[in-house]
Amino acid sequence: MSLEDSLFITPEDSRDLVLNVSTEEQHQYNIWLPGIGIAAVYGVITIVGLVGNVTLMRTCLMVKSMWTVPNLFLSSLALGDVLLLLTCVPVDASRYLVDEWLFGRVGCKLIPFIQLSSVGVSVFTLTALSADRYKAIVKPLDIHRCRTTRSICFRAGTIWLLSLTLAIPEAVFSDLHTFTTSHTNETFVTCAPYPHAGDLHPKIHSTASFLIFYIIPLFIISVYYCFIAHSLVRSSVEIPAEGHLHLRKQIKSRKRLAKTVLVFVGLFAVCWLPSHVIYLYRSYHYDQVDTSLGHFIASVCARILAFTNSCVNPFALYLMSKNFSKHFKKQLLCCTSPRHLYSQNSGSTHITTV
């Protein structure tokens, strides 16, 4: 799928809102004027996302007290989002502006590959974070065995390798294909994961993508959180009313961190569901190109919501963690020297909050 709309067809009642632009090579492009507004929204998403994710990575990597397993995973997640924002979002915006694919056959194979890799990094990292929270809360005695820096880097690298491997078919099959609109009989060439012929391939592709990059990871995450919730409830009941202050603080810290990861999972689920649903709809109605205004608006909103997911995590973490927000502001405003930031070590022996 590339989780990317293979067809960007402007609604029929707005096709007269175009501007013809000629280049020095006398090549004409038809710029769709309403697309300028849509591209502007994409631009805001890109700028906000880059500022937030780059600052998140700087905060998690430069501040020694932020060197925790969840934060290192979040840095990997932010790196995937930065890659998506720098490559796929501008390409997506251009498809609303002009009526041609501007990036050639190589771009047609590379861009879907990058986007699906980024989606894989996001959902698999969230799954790994949920597993880490499960071990920290349900099996705290086993957590230190897999928390070395080498182990964390290995797991993050494995996630990237898995995501890149699963995205290879996207690069292999994506190509420039010719399509014909059903109402006007106009033909156009665009980048798509398969030609406009047959309906079995689109159905298999969309269903497999929905299962691998959405349903299965979220199901695994749900199972982890069922065990986490059961463990936290049991721990709260078993703690005596008096004493054990340190244990209570640990449980409170674990609850807060588990809640943070759950918020990230919820944001991913909400932001990417509409894109999956629309892609499934198109794949199961692949013999016709829907040019209705309702379908177009739904597609635009789904794409914007999906890309918004790549810029909301840093700000969600900012709102949920006082420790992170303090260092985030220092990095963002450049108010503190690097030497001072390195000296910020919590010195805590229990689980460090994000």
PEJOLIN-V647429 format. One record per residue. N is the residue number from 0. RES is the residue in one small letter. PSI is psi as a letter, one per 30 degrees, with the letter a starting at -180 (* if undefined). Layout:
n: {N | N}
res: {RES | RES}
psi: {PSI | PSI}
//
This chain:
n: {0 | 1 | 2 | 3 | 4 | 5 | 6 | 7 | 8 | 9 | 10 | 11 | 12 | 13 | 14 | 15 | 16 | 17 | 18 | 19 | 20 | 21 | 22 | 23 | 24 | 25 | 26 | 27 | 28 | 29 | 30 | 31 | 32 | 33 | 34 | 35 | 36 | 37 | 38 | 39 | 40 | 41 | 42 | 43 | 44 | 45 | 46 | 47 | 48 | 49 | 50 | 51 | 52 | 53 | 54 | 55 | 56 | 57 | 58 | 59 | 60 | 61 | 62 | 63 | 64 | 65 | 66 | 67 | 68 | 69 | 70 | 71 | 72 | 73 | 74 | 75 | 76 | 77 | 78 | 79 | 80 | 81 | 82 | 83 | 84 | 85 | 86 | 87 | 88 | 89 | 90 | 91 | 92 | 93 | 94 | 95 | 96 | 97 | 98 | 99 | 100 | 101 | 102 | 103 | 104 | 105 | 106 | 107 | 108 | 109 | 110 | 111 | 112 | 113 | 114 | 115 | 116 | 117 | 118 | 119 | 120 | 121 | 122 | 123 | 124 | 125 | 126 | 127 | 128 | 129 | 130 | 131 | 132 | 133 | 134 | 135 | 136 | 137 | 138 | 139 | 140 | 141 | 142 | 143 | 144 | 145 | 146 | 147 | 148 | 149 | 150 | 151 | 152 | 153 | 154 | 155 | 156 | 157 | 158 | 159 | 160 | 161 | 162 | 163 | 164 | 165 | 166 | 167 | 168 | 169 | 170 | 171 | 172 | 173 | 174 | 175 | 176 | 177 | 178 | 179 | 180 | 181 | 182 | 183 | 184 | 185 | 186 | 187 | 188 | 189 | 190 | 191 | 192 | 193 | 194 | 195 | 196 | 197 | 198 | 199 | 200 | 201 | 202 | 203 | 204 | 205 | 206 | 207 | 208 | 209 | 210 | 211 | 212 | 213 | 214 | 215 | 216 | 217 | 218 | 219 | 220 | 221 | 222 | 223 | 224 | 225 | 226 | 227 | 228 | 229 | 230 | 231 | 232 | 233 | 234 | 235 | 236 | 237 | 238 | 239 | 240 | 241 | 242 | 243 | 244 | 245 | 246 | 247 | 248 | 249 | 250 | 251 | 252 | 253 | 254 | 255 | 256 | 257 | 258 | 259 | 260 | 261 | 262 | 263 | 264 | 265 | 266 | 267 | 268 | 269 | 270 | 271 | 272 | 273 | 274 | 275 | 276 | 277 | 278 | 279 | 280 | 281 | 282 | 283 | 284 | 285 | 286 | 287 | 288 | 289 | 290 | 291 | 292 | 293 | 294 | 295 | 296 | 297 | 298 | 299 | 300 | 301 | 302 | 303 | 304 | 305 | 306 | 307 | 308 | 309 | 310 | 311 | 312 | 313 | 314 | 315 | 316 | 317 | 318 | 319 | 320 | 321 | 322 | 323 | 324 | 325 | 326 | 327 | 328 | 329 | 330 | 331 | 332 | 333 | 334 | 335 | 336 | 337 | 338 | 339 | 340 | 341 | 342 | 343 | 344 | 345 | 346 | 347 | 348 | 349 | 350 | 351 | 352 | 353}
res: {m | s | l | e | d | s | l | f | i | t | p | e | d | s | r | d | l | v | l | n | v | s | t | e | e | q | h | q | y | n | i | w | l | p | g | i | g | i | a | a | v | y | g | v | i | t | i | v | g | l | v | g | n | v | t | l | m | r | t | c | l | m | v | k | s | m | w | t | v | p | n | l | f | l | s | s | l | a | l | g | d | v | l | l | l | l | t | c | v | p | v | d | a | s | r | y | l | v | d | e | w | l | f | g | r | v | g | c | k | l | i | p | f | i | q | l | s | s | v | g | v | s | v | f | t | l | t | a | l | s | a | d | r | y | k | a | i | v | k | p | l | d | i | h | r | c | r | t | t | r | s | i | c | f | r | a | g | t | i | w | l | l | s | l | t | l | a | i | p | e | a | v | f | s | d | l | h | t | f | t | t | s | h | t | n | e | t | f | v | t | c | a | p | y | p | h | a | g | d | l | h | p | k | i | h | s | t | a | s | f | l | i | f | y | i | i | p | l | f | i | i | s | v | y | y | c | f | i | a | h | s | l | v | r | s | s | v | e | i | p | a | e | g | h | l | h | l | r | k | q | i | k | s | r | k | r | l | a | k | t | v | l | v | f | v | g | l | f | a | v | c | w | l | p | s | h | v | i | y | l | y | r | s | y | h | y | d | q | v | d | t | s | l | g | h | f | i | a | s | v | c | a | r | i | l | a | f | t | n | s | c | v | n | p | f | a | l | y | l | m | s | k | n | f | s | k | h | f | k | k | q | l | l | c | c | t | s | p | r | h | l | y | s | q | n | s | g | s | t | h | i | t | t | v}
psi: {e | g | g | k | j | f | k | j | k | k | k | e | g | g | f | f | i | l | k | k | k | k | l | f | g | g | k | k | k | j | k | j | e | f | f | e | e | e | e | e | e | e | e | e | e | e | e | e | e | e | e | e | e | e | e | e | e | e | e | f | f | f | j | e | f | g | i | l | e | e | e | e | e | e | e | e | e | e | e | e | e | e | e | e | e | f | e | e | e | e | e | e | e | f | f | f | e | l | g | l | k | f | g | a | e | e | e | e | e | e | e | e | e | e | e | e | e | e | e | e | e | e | e | e | e | e | e | e | e | e | e | e | e | e | e | e | e | e | i | f | f | f | e | f | f | g | g | l | e | e | e | e | e | e | e | e | e | e | e | e | e | e | e | e | e | f | f | e | f | e | e | e | f | k | l | k | l | k | l | k | k | f | e | f | g | k | k | l | k | l | k | l | f | l | l | i | k | l | f | e | e | e | e | e | e | e | e | e | e | e | e | e | g | d | e | e | e | e | e | e | e | e | e | e | f | e | e | e | e | e | e | e | e | e | e | e | e | f | k | l | e | l | a | h | e | e | e | e | e | e | e | e | e | e | e | e | e | e | e | e | e | e | e | e | e | e | e | e | e | e | e | f | e | e | e | e | e | e | e | e | e | e | e | f | h | f | f | k | j | j | g | l | e | e | e | e | e | e | e | e | e | e | e | e | e | e | f | e | f | f | f | f | e | e | e | e | e | e | f | f | j | e | e | e | e | e | e | e | e | e | e | e | f | h | f | k | l | e | e | e | e | f | f | i | k | f | g | k | f | a | k | k | l | *}
//
